[in-house]
Amino acid sequence: MSLNLVDSHCHLDRLDLEKLGGMDAVMSQAAELGVQRMLCVSINMELWPGMMAEVEKHDHVYASVGVHPNEDEGHDPTVDELVEYAKHPKIIAIGETGLDYFRSEGDLDWQRDRFRRHIAAAKLSGKPLIIHSREAQPDTLNIMAAEGADQIGGVMHCFVDDLDTALKSIELGFYISFSGIVTFRNAEALKEVARTIPLEAMLVETDAPYLTPLPHRGKTNQPGYTRHVAEYIAKLRGISVEEVAEVTTANFERLFKLA
């Protein structure tokens, strides 16, 4: 049985295509591994036009618009600008946005202000949020609740926090997305989250070219490796990879209004 998986978070514009044999090779490998669609995620406005030029070449690739929390240079779009960019027919999400207290230091009010603007833009545009949170769990959840992120929902991308944070995020209408980190040997707490939360609240992703899953650690990650994340979650839960693919793809379609 062929799979119908979605890589719910990748960065096609950051792939080392020389190493991977070109974009056609990346797309062919993804299809061979059952990854039928992918969401290419924005990190800053300077790279966004080039990213969109690549996305527009592929009917099965969607995109987002937003500025990553660690981007401390470049254009920081207003709410109105994000809403305007989100009118593009390929844009299905706002982000990635959120908070990252691991890489950024000092007074981070600018991160929190940016996060609030992205939430406002998501609500106005009707496009769900892609949220990045690293070592910032309480503030992330507090801002989501205070700014009404539950009114639009979205995904906690590349989830690495504990079960309590996962359940609170689900209560706010957010899906939990697992990357290759769940396959890492030292990720026992994350494996427990993957075993425990409802499959109906789950997405799978690569975050390519980063966080390559087993058995390809050390290589450049790419969308086709979503297959390995799905297979690993299936093993953790004692179900078939076909079921993981079917449910997570339905979740993706529901969240991003593609069904």
C-alpha positions in Angstrom: 0.0 0.0 0.0 1.4 3.4 -1.0 1.5 6.1 1.7 0.0 9.6 1.6 2.2 11.5 4.0 2.6 15.3 4.4 5.8 16.9 5.5 4.1 19.7 7.5 7.3 21.7 8.0 10.4 22.0 5.8 12.6 24.7 4.3 13.1 23.9 0.7 15.0 27.1 0.1 17.7 26.1 2.6 18.4 22.6 1.1 21.9 22.1 -0.3 20.7 21.0 -3.7 24.2 20.3 -5.0 24.6 17.6 -2.3 21.1 16.2 -3.0 21.2 16.1 -6.8 18.8 19.0 -7.4 15.2 19.8 -6.5 13.8 17.2 -9.0 15.7 14.5 -7.1 14.4 15.8 -3.8 10.8 15.7 -5.1 11.3 12.3 -6.7 12.6 10.8 -3.5 9.8 12.2 -1.5 7.2 10.7 -3.8 9.0 7.3 -3.7 8.8 7.4 0.1 5.1 8.3 0.1 5.5 12.0 0.9 2.9 13.5 -1.4 2.7 17.1 -0.1 4.8 19.5 1.9 4.6 22.9 3.6 7.6 25.2 3.0 8.0 27.5 6.0 9.2 31.1 6.0 11.9 32.4 8.4 12.4 36.0 7.2 11.1 38.5 4.7 14.4 38.8 2.8 14.3 35.1 1.8 10.6 34.9 1.3 10.4 36.1 -2.4 13.0 33.4 -3.4 11.2 30.8 -1.3 7.9 31.6 -3.0 9.4 31.4 -6.4 10.4 27.8 -5.7 7.1 27.0 -4.1 5.2 28.3 -7.1 6.9 25.7 -9.3 5.2 22.8 -7.5 1.5 22.1 -7.2 1.9 19.9 -4.2 3.9 22.4 -2.1 2.3 25.0 0.1 4.0 27.9 2.0 3.7 30.2 5.0 4.7 33.8 5.7 6.4 35.1 8.8 9.6 35.8 10.7 11.4 33.3 12.9 11.8 34.4 16.5 15.6 34.3 16.3 15.8 36.6 13.3 17.0 39.9 14.9 17.9 41.7 11.7 16.0 42.4 8.5 12.4 43.6 7.9 10.0 42.9 10.8 6.5 43.1 9.1 3.5 44.8 10.5 0.2 43.0 11.1 -1.2 44.6 8.0 1.8 43.5 5.9 1.5 39.9 7.0 -2.3 39.9 6.3 -1.6 41.2 2.8 1.2 38.6 2.1 -1.2 35.9 3.4 -3.6 36.6 0.5 -1.2 34.7 -1.9 -3.1 31.6 -3.0 -0.2 29.3 -1.9 0.0 30.7 1.7 -1.8 28.5 4.1 -0.2 29.5 7.4 1.4 32.4 9.4 4.9 31.7 10.8 7.1 30.3 11.8 6.7 32.5 14.9 6.9 32.1 18.6 9.6 32.4 21.2 13.2 31.1 21.5 15.1 31.8 24.7 17.8 29.3 23.8 19.5 31.2 21.0 18.5 34.7 21.8 19.6 36.6 24.9 19.0 39.8 26.8 15.7 41.8 26.7 13.5 39.7 24.4 10.4 42.0 24.4 10.9 42.3 20.7 10.4 38.6 20.3 7.2 38.7 22.4 5.9 41.7 20.4 6.6 40.0 17.1 4.8 36.9 18.3 1.7 38.9 19.3 1.7 40.6 15.8 1.8 37.2 14.1 -1.1 35.9 16.2 -3.1 39.0 15.3 -2.3 38.5 11.6 -3.3 34.9 11.8 -6.7 35.8 13.3 -7.3 38.5 10.7 -6.2 36.4 7.7 -7.9 33.2 8.8 -4.6 31.3 8.4 -3.4 29.0 11.3 -0.1 29.6 13.2 3.1 27.7 13.0 4.7 28.1 16.4 8.3 27.6 17.3 9.0 27.4 21.1 12.3 26.6 22.7 13.0 27.0 26.4 10.1 29.4 26.5 7.1 27.1 27.3 5.4 29.3 30.0 5.6 32.5 28.0 4.6 30.8 24.8 1.5 29.4 26.3 0.6 32.6 28.2 0.9 34.7 25.1 -1.1 32.2 23.0 -3.9 32.3 25.6 -3.8 36.1 26.2 -3.8 36.9 22.5 -6.6 34.5 21.6 -4.5 32.1 19.5 -7.2 29.5 20.2 -9.5 31.4 17.9 -7.4 30.4 14.9 -5.3 27.4 16.0 -2.2 26.0 14.4 0.7 23.7 15.1 3.4 23.5 17.7 6.2 22.7 15.3 9.1 20.4 16.1 7.7 19.8 19.5 10.3 19.1 22.2 8.5 20.0 25.4 6.8 17.8 28.0 3.4 16.1 28.0 1.7 18.8 30.1 2.7 21.4 27.6 1.5 19.2 24.8 -1.9 18.8 26.4 -2.3 22.5 27.2 -1.4 23.3 23.5 -4.0 20.8 22.3 -6.6 22.5 24.6 -5.8 25.7 22.8 -6.6 24.1 19.5 -3.1 23.3 18.4 -1.7 20.2 16.8 1.6 18.7 18.0 4.1 18.1 15.2 7.0 15.6 15.6 10.3 15.9 13.7 13.2 13.5 13.5 14.1 14.4 17.1 11.5 11.7 18.2 13.8 9.1 16.7 16.9 10.2 18.7 18.0 7.8 21.5 18.0 10.4 24.2 14.5 11.7 23.5 12.7 9.5 26.0 10.3 12.2 27.3 9.4 13.2 23.7 8.7 9.5 22.9 6.3 9.4 25.8 4.4 12.4 24.4 4.2 10.6 21.0 2.8 7.5 22.6 0.3 9.4 24.7 -1.4 12.2 22.9 -4.3 11.4 20.5 -3.2 10.6 17.0 -5.9 13.0 15.9 -3.8 15.8 17.4 -0.6 14.9 15.7 1.4 16.0 12.6 4.7 14.8 11.2 7.5 16.9 9.7 11.2 17.0 8.9 12.2 20.6 9.5 14.6 19.8 6.6 17.5 20.4 6.1 17.8 20.2 9.9 17.2 17.4 12.5 17.7 14.4 10.2 16.0 11.3 11.7 17.4 7.9 12.2 18.6 6.0 10.2 20.1 8.9 8.3 21.7 10.9 11.1 24.7 12.9 9.8 23.1 13.4 6.3 21.2 16.4 5.1 17.5 16.1 6.0 14.9 16.2 3.2 11.1 16.0 2.9 11.2 12.3 2.0 12.5 11.4 5.5 9.1 12.3 6.9 8.5 8.6 6.2 11.0 7.6 8.9 9.3 9.9 11.5 5.9 8.3 10.7 7.4 4.8 10.9 8.9 5.5 14.2 5.7 6.9 15.7 3.9 3.9 14.4 6.3 1.6 16.2 6.0 3.6 19.4 2.2 3.4 19.3 2.0 -0.2 18.1 0.0 0.7 15.0 0.7 0.6 11.2 2.5 3.4 9.4 -0.5 3.5 7.1 -2.7 4.5 10.0 -0.2 7.2 11.0 -0.1 8.5 7.4 -3.9 8.5 7.0 -4.6 10.3 10.3 -1.8 12.9 10.2 -2.6 13.8 6.6 -6.3 14.2 7.5 -5.2 16.4 10.4 -3.1 18.5 8.1 -6.0 19.0 5.7 -8.4 19.9 8.5 -6.0 22.4 10.1 -5.0 24.2 6.9 -8.6 24.0 5.4 -7.5 21.8 2.5 -10.1 19.1 2.9 
